[in-house]
Amino acid sequence: VVSDTGHGMDAETLQKATEPFFSTKELGKGTGLGLPMVHGLAVQLKGTLRLTSQAGLGTKAELWLPVTNIAADEGKPTVAEPKDEATEKITILVVDDDALIAMSTVDMLEDLGHDVIEANSGERALAILRDGRPVDLLVTDYSMPRMNGAQLASAARKIRPELPILLATGYAELPAASAIGLPRIGKPYRQDQLAAEIVKALKHGSNRGASR
């Protein structure tokens, strides 16, 4: 059970809360996929998500899951390793054609304290860079339709030659033609891994700028 004392939802909003792409947030601030993902997972596991809310008083979410007969793993709990380095607040452009992956990455980056701009295609990302919006780092998926991550990186460098770029890919190795010396992070990745690779990508960008 998770509850808050926020704005809450009226009856009409509550009825639509688990509908995909429904969101009360302003454009660019949410995808409307968070609660549908939780609801879908609960149903897949033969459980349910119960939401109760009242405008002005807050919301309560109950996640009901069936009891399992599988014995619990008695192994030691995983302890997160301390972060060696932290990155100061920067503006990161995240590019991924998969809305769920983009949303997850944006959430992780915002939780790390960064400002995030989201784009769902290489074309949109290039438009943002051409507009002159401040961007300290580009994090892009590799496998995207029309323009893959390596192609986007090449085009982005023509607009901003010193822009640090981090390539996210589910492939073990990139095609030789796409090996343009970019820092890479393999999918799926955890928040601590993403934070560490951001530090490396920024250093890589700084070194590239110095060498030029």
C-alpha positions in Angstrom: 0.0 0.0 0.0 1.3 3.4 -1.0 -0.5 6.6 -0.1 0.2 10.4 -0.4 -1.4 13.7 0.7 -1.2 15.3 -2.7 -3.7 16.8 -5.1 -5.7 13.6 -5.4 -8.1 12.8 -8.2 -11.7 13.4 -8.8 -14.0 10.5 -9.8 -13.7 11.1 -13.6 -9.8 11.2 -13.5 -9.7 8.2 -11.2 -11.7 6.1 -13.6 -9.2 6.9 -16.4 -6.1 6.6 -14.3 -5.0 3.2 -15.6 -5.8 3.9 -19.3 -2.6 4.0 -21.4 -1.4 7.5 -22.4 -3.9 9.2 -20.1 -2.1 11.9 -18.1 -3.1 15.1 -16.3 0.5 16.4 -16.5 1.5 19.1 -19.0 2.9 18.2 -22.4 6.3 16.7 -22.1 6.1 16.0 -18.4 4.5 12.6 -18.5 3.7 9.7 -20.9 0.6 8.4 -19.1 2.1 4.9 -18.9 3.2 4.6 -15.3 -0.1 3.4 -13.7 -1.0 1.3 -16.8 2.3 -0.5 -16.5 1.7 -1.3 -12.8 -1.9 -2.4 -13.5 -0.8 -4.6 -16.4 1.9 -6.2 -14.3 -0.6 -6.9 -11.5 -3.1 -8.5 -13.9 -0.4 -10.6 -15.5 0.5 -12.0 -12.1 -3.2 -12.7 -11.4 -3.5 -9.9 -9.0 -5.0 -6.4 -9.1 -4.3 -2.7 -8.6 -6.8 -0.8 -6.4 -6.8 3.0 -6.5 -8.8 5.2 -4.2 -8.5 9.0 -4.3 -10.2 12.2 -3.3 -9.5 15.6 -4.8 -7.5 17.7 -2.4 -6.8 14.9 0.0 -4.5 12.5 -1.8 -4.4 9.0 -3.3 -4.0 5.5 -2.0 -2.7 2.6 -4.3 -3.0 -1.0 -3.2 -1.1 -3.7 -5.1 -2.7 -7.1 -4.5 -0.7 -10.2 -5.5 -1.4 -13.9 -5.0 0.6 -15.8 -2.3 3.2 -18.1 -3.8 4.3 -21.6 -2.6 7.8 -21.0 -3.9 10.4 -21.0 -1.1 12.1 -17.6 -0.5 15.7 -17.3 -1.5 17.8 -17.2 1.7 20.8 -15.5 0.0 22.2 -12.3 1.4 20.5 -9.2 0.2 22.3 -7.1 -2.4 23.9 -4.0 -1.1 24.4 -1.1 -3.5 28.0 -0.2 -4.0 29.0 3.3 -3.0 29.3 5.8 -5.8 32.9 6.8 -6.5 32.0 9.9 -8.3 28.9 12.1 -8.6 28.0 14.3 -11.4 26.8 17.9 -10.9 23.4 18.8 -12.2 23.4 18.8 -16.0 20.9 18.9 -18.9 20.6 15.5 -20.7 18.8 14.9 -24.0 17.4 11.3 -23.9 16.4 9.8 -27.2 14.5 6.5 -27.5 11.7 5.4 -29.8 10.3 3.1 -27.0 8.1 5.2 -24.7 8.5 2.8 -21.8 12.3 2.7 -21.9 12.5 6.5 -22.4 10.2 7.0 -19.4 12.3 4.7 -17.2 15.5 6.4 -18.2 14.1 9.9 -17.7 12.9 8.8 -14.2 16.3 7.5 -13.3 18.1 10.7 -14.5 15.7 13.0 -12.8 16.1 11.0 -9.6 19.8 11.6 -9.9 19.1 15.4 -10.0 19.5 16.1 -13.7 17.3 18.1 -16.0 16.0 15.9 -18.9 14.7 16.6 -22.3 13.0 13.7 -24.0 12.8 13.0 -27.7 11.3 9.9 -29.4 13.3 10.0 -32.7 16.6 11.1 -34.1 14.9 13.8 -36.1 13.3 15.4 -33.1 16.6 15.3 -31.2 18.4 17.1 -34.0 15.6 19.7 -34.1 16.2 20.3 -30.3 19.9 20.7 -30.8 19.4 23.1 -33.7 17.1 25.2 -31.6 20.0 26.0 -29.4 18.6 24.6 -26.2 21.3 23.9 -23.5 22.3 20.2 -23.6 25.3 18.9 -21.7 25.0 15.2 -22.7 23.1 13.2 -25.4 22.0 9.7 -24.3 20.6 7.8 -27.3 19.3 4.3 -28.1 21.1 2.6 -30.9 18.3 0.6 -32.5 15.8 3.1 -33.8 13.8 3.3 -37.1 14.8 5.8 -39.8 17.9 7.0 -37.9 19.9 4.8 -35.6 21.9 6.0 -32.6 25.2 6.0 -34.5 23.7 8.1 -37.3 22.2 10.5 -34.8 25.5 10.9 -33.1 27.3 11.7 -36.3 24.6 14.3 -37.3 24.6 15.7 -33.8 28.3 16.2 -33.8 28.0 18.3 -37.0 25.7 20.7 -35.0 27.6 20.6 -31.7 31.1 19.1 -32.3 32.0 18.8 -28.6 28.7 17.3 -27.3 29.4 14.2 -25.1 27.3 11.3 -26.3 26.4 8.0 -24.6 25.0 5.2 -26.7 22.6 2.7 -25.2 22.4 -0.7 -27.0 21.0 -4.1 -26.4 23.6 -5.6 -28.9 26.8 -7.2 -27.7 28.7 -5.4 -30.4 27.9 -2.7 -32.8 28.4 -3.1 -36.6 31.9 -2.2 -37.6 30.6 0.7 -39.8 28.9 2.2 -36.7 32.0 2.0 -34.4 32.6 5.7 -34.0 34.3 5.5 -30.7 31.3 6.4 -28.5 31.0 5.4 -24.9 28.3 2.7 -24.6 26.0 1.2 -22.0 24.3 -2.1 -22.4 20.6 -2.6 -21.9 19.0 -3.2 -19.5 20.9 -1.0 -17.1 20.5 0.1 -13.4 20.5 3.6 -12.1 24.0 3.2 -10.6 25.4 1.9 -13.9 23.8 4.8 -15.8 25.3 7.3 -13.3 28.8 5.8 -13.7 28.6 5.8 -17.5 27.5 9.4 -17.5 30.7 10.4 -15.7 32.7 8.4 -18.2 30.9 10.0 -21.2 31.4 13.5 -19.9 35.2 12.7 -19.4 35.3 11.3 -22.9 33.7 14.4 -24.2 36.2 16.6 -22.3 39.2 14.7 -23.5 37.9 14.8 -27.1 37.5 18.6 -26.9 41.0 18.9 -25.4 42.5 16.8 -28.2 41.0 19.0 -30.8 
